[in-house]
Amino acid sequence: MIVELGPHRYDVTTRALVMGILNRTPDSFYDAGQYWDFDAFLAKAEKLVAEGADFLDVGGVKAGPGPDVTEDEEMDRVVPAIEALRKRFDLPISVDTWRASVARESYAVGAVVGNDISGFADPNFLYEAAEAGASVVACHVRLAPRVADPEPVYDDLMGEVSRFLSERAQWAVDAGIPPQRIMLDAGHDLGKTPQMSAELLRRADELVGLGHPIFLSVSNKGFLGALTDTEVGDRREATLAAHALGVGLGCRVLRAHDVVGTRRVADFMSAILQHQRSPQ
């Protein structure tokens, strides 16, 4: 299986890519604005790259409920950041946004991935990506980003998520985006109870059959805390275990706060998978 991120092409048959998370928000659930200062943001980026990130993901609006962030505010947060990163690193840069306008301006300064947790709710999102030659992440969400969904109900969780992602992938293909530039994210914690998110992780191999690289975004998330009775700053081991399980089940992109730990997990799992494929 091949993943293309801008001019970079990766064979992920037996390896997983590590995406380093960079928040340009004052209220992210994990770092609570620790890297809001631009110099701190750039220093964090340098650290993630040194630790082995394959690419970087820049987001200007947190996924959960919070104060409104206008389109202009989001652009002010992410576009200069992406431009600065592109000048410093020869790595693919992703923009974490559901607004087509923000994605367009991000592509103009060097981003090559549109990571959209809304499931392409903005009708122009895919066309902007296709025009720019960008890759996309199709994410399952039950309602919408930033909308609380404390009591989600599904008749068939796995079936509904699979059908949603398959449909969104087809939307992307129809918009002119090649299959190797489309990644699929089950959307853990987005309109799911902890038990539902755990089920989606446990059955991740069923999404591999959809034919696109599976993007795993579980780092330090709430369902890990609920399952292990840990606060957000104490979920490192649970996150790394989830990453190892995910890679074993076929996930090939790991979105991570802890890049050094996730890099080690990804490399170890790659060694195991390569050994499995080697002649006996």
N, C-alpha and C positions, 0 to 999 in steps of 0.2 A: 504494500500500500504506500502511495506517495502523498506527501503533503507539500503544497507549494505556498510560499509566503513571499510575495514579491518575486525578486530574482532568485531567491533561495529555494532549493528543492531538496527534500528530505525523504529518504526511504525509511518508513516507520514500521516495516514488517516485524522487526524484533527490537525496536527501540521506542522510547517515548520522549517527546520534546517537553522541555520545562519552560513555562511562561512565568516570568517574574512580575508580580503585581506592584504597580506604582499608583498610589492614590493621590489625586490632586483635589482632595476634599478636606474640609475642616472637621468632618463628622463621620468618617468611615467607622464601621463597626469594629474593625480590628486595631488600627493604630490611632484612632480618634484625633486625627490631624497632626500627628507627630512629624509628618514630612510636608506640611502645608507650606512652610518657608521654602522658597525656590532653591536656595543653596542646599538645604537639607534634602530636598527632593532629588537634586542632581547627585548628591553624595550617596543617597540610597540607591540610585540607578547604577552608579559605579560599583557599589558593593554587590548588587545582584549580578551584574555582568561578570565580575571577578569570581563570584561563586559558581558560575556555570550556567546562567540563564541562556536559553537558546533564542528567546525573544522576550519583549517587554510589553506590558499591557497598561495603558494610561487611561484612568477613568476620572471624570470630573463631577459625577453625581452618584451618590451611593444608591444601592438597589432598594433598600428599605425605606419606610416612611420617614419624612423629615421636611424641613423647610423647602419651599419651592426654589428651584434653581432655573433661572431663565435661560433661553437659548444663548443670549449674549454672554451671560455669566459662565456658562459651560464652555463656550469657545475660548473665553479669556483664560480659563483654567487649563485647558488641554492643548490648544493649538501651539502656543509658545513653548510648552513643555515638550511636545513631540518634535518641534523644530530643533530645539536644543539637543534632544537625545539623538536625533538623526545626524547632527553635526559631530557628535562625540563617538558614536558607536556604529559599526558596520553589522548591525543586527536588525531583523525585522521589528517593526513597531506596530502595535495594535492599539486601536482606540476603542474604549469601552463606552459605547453610546447607543441609544436607540433613535437618535435624531439624524436624519439624512443630511441635513445642512451641516451639522458638526462633523459628521463623517467626511463630507466633501472637502471641507476646509482642512481636515486632518490629513486626508490623502494628498492634498496640494502641498503640504510641507513634509511629506515623507512617510506617513503611515501606510501600511500595506495590508492591514487586516481590520475589518469592522466586526467587533464583538458585541452583538446586539441581544440583550436579555429579554427583549419584548417579543421575539418571534417575528421580526420584520413587520411590526405594526405600522411603521411609516411606509406608505406605498412607494416612496422614492428611494428607500434605503438600498435595495438591491440594484437598482439602475445606476446609482452613484458608484457602487462598488464595481459593477461591470465596466462602467466608463473608465474607472481608474485602474482597472486590472487588479483589484484588490481581492483578497480572500475574505470569507465571512464565517461567523459562528452563528448557527441557528440554535436558539435556546427555547426550551419549553417553559411556558409560564401560564398559569391558569387564568389569572385576571390581567394584571398589568404591572410593570415595575412601580415601586413606591406605594402600591395599594396593599393594605393589610389583608391577609386571607387566613385567619386563624382556624377556620373549620372547613377545610377543603373536602370535597366529596367526589369520588370517582367510582364509576361502575366497574371499570377495568383499568387500573392505573397503568400497567405496562402497555396495554393495548392502546390506550389513549395517547400516552406520551410517544409511542412509536409512530402512530398514525400522524400525529402533529408534526413530528420531526421529518418524517418522510415527505409530507406535504410541503413543508418549508424548504426542504432540499430541492424539491421539484420546482418550486417558485424560483429558487436561485438559478437552477439550470435554465429554466425558461427565460430568465433575465439575461442570460449570456455568460454566466459564471461557470467555468469548468468544474467537474466533480472533484478534482484534486484540490480545489480551493474552497471547498465547503466542509466545515466541521460541525458536529452535532453535540449539543449539550443538553442533558436530561433536566437541568434546572433544579438541582437539589436545593431545598428550602424555599423555593419560589412556588408558593401555593401547594406545599406538601407538609404533612406532619413529619416529625422525626422518623416514625416508623415507615412512612412512605418513602422518604429519602433513603433510608437504609435499604428498602426493597429495591429501589432503582439502582443503588450501588451494587447490591448482591447479584442483580440480574443484568448487569451492564453488558455482558456478552450477547444478550439478545438484541441489543442495538447495533452491534457490529455488523449484523446481517443487512442493515440498511445500506451498506456500501460506501460509507464515508467515515473518515477518521472521527473517533469519539473523543470529545473534549471533556475533561473531568474538572469541575470547579467545586471542590468541597473543602478547600483549605480553611481550617478553623471555624467552620460553619456551625450554626446552632444545633443541627441534628447530631453532630458529633458530641457537643456538650451535653445534650439531653441523654444520649446513650451512655456516656461515661461519667456523668455528673461532674463536669468540669466547666470552669469559666473560660472566657474567650482567650485569655492569655496562657492557658494551661492545656491546650489541645494539640500540642506538637506531636506527641506519640500517636494519638488517634488519627491525625492528619496523615502522617507518614504510613501508618498501617492501611488507611483508606487508599492512598496512592499505590501502594504495593498490590493491594487486592485489585484495584482498578486496572493496572497494567497487566496483571495476570489474566484478567477477563477481557482484555483487548483494547482498553483505553490507550490512546496514543498521544494525547496532549494533556499535561498536568499544569493547571493554573495554581501558582504557589506563592505564599508569603515567605516561607522558609525555603529558599532556593538551594542552599548548601545541602540540607537534609534530603530534599526531594531529588536533587541531582544524584546523590548517592543511591537512593532507592531506585531511580530510573536506570542507572548504570548497572546496578546489581541485577535487576529484573531483566535487562537486556542480555547480560551474560547468561542468565538461566535460559532465556528464550532461544538464544543462539545455540546453546548446548543441546536443547531439545531438537533443533533442526539439523544438527550436525550428523553425518553418517555414523552409524554404530560400528 
